[in-house]
Amino acid sequence: MAQCLHERSRGRLRLALHCRAGVKEAAELSREIPGSFVVQTDLVSAEGRQTLFDKVRKEGDVSVLVNSAGIDKPYEPCLLLREESFDRMLAVDLKAPVFLMKLFGKAMAGSGGGCIVNVSSALARQALTGCCAYRAAKAALEACTLQFASELGRSGVRVNAVAPGFVETPMTADVPETVRAQIRSGTALGRFAAPGDVAEAVWALVANDSITGAVVPVDGGMAL
């Protein structure tokens, strides 16, 4: 599951679930959420982003965009960094969310307002061997979050980000236990976040009409 979009249709809030792969999992999740629907497309391409936008707009006006699509592999130390890896990381983790902000932000501004929440990372501000491209993408995404917040605020569009640390998800399931123990020992709370912790932070930013231009850490003190 990569991306969630809320849209308002005929007075009720609906949820669009985006996926590039994992269609079966997305469909199962959609069945658990009344009124939700799945859109399968590749957000790296302009055509894929337009497909997502068009299918959501068919259901109603867009009110919330959550940019959660992302990859964190391959892990390549700086002196082993490959150009193709760098380009792919920035395409998925930076270019796609930035141009989705542009596409959906314009629609929100035209309809009187909305909210965008980007998913960054604690690694935007902390070094970890092998994460050069990932760090670059997330740090740039935070900068773009603040820029969009500044430019879209007068149109009633709020733009924020959450910055998780290590979260127990399928994406992190293959991290060796020795590495997990090292990361855990470096957090102030001494534990990892659950997906629900990140979701609650996202919803808090959606629900509070006075917050824009914020990057909220959800990392247990990892980046302190």
Secondary structure, DSSP 8 states (H G I E B T S, - for coil): --EEEEEEETTEEEEEEEESS-HHHHHHHHHHSTT-EEEE--TTSHHHHHHHHHHHHTTSEEEEEEE--------B-GGG--HHHHHHHHIIIIIHHHHHHHHHHHHHHHTT-EEEEEE--GGGSS--TTBHHHHHHHHHHHHHHHHHHHHHGGGTEEEEEEEE-SB-SGGGTTS-HHHHHHHHHTSSSSS-B-HHHHHHHHHHHHH-TT--S-EEEESTTTT-
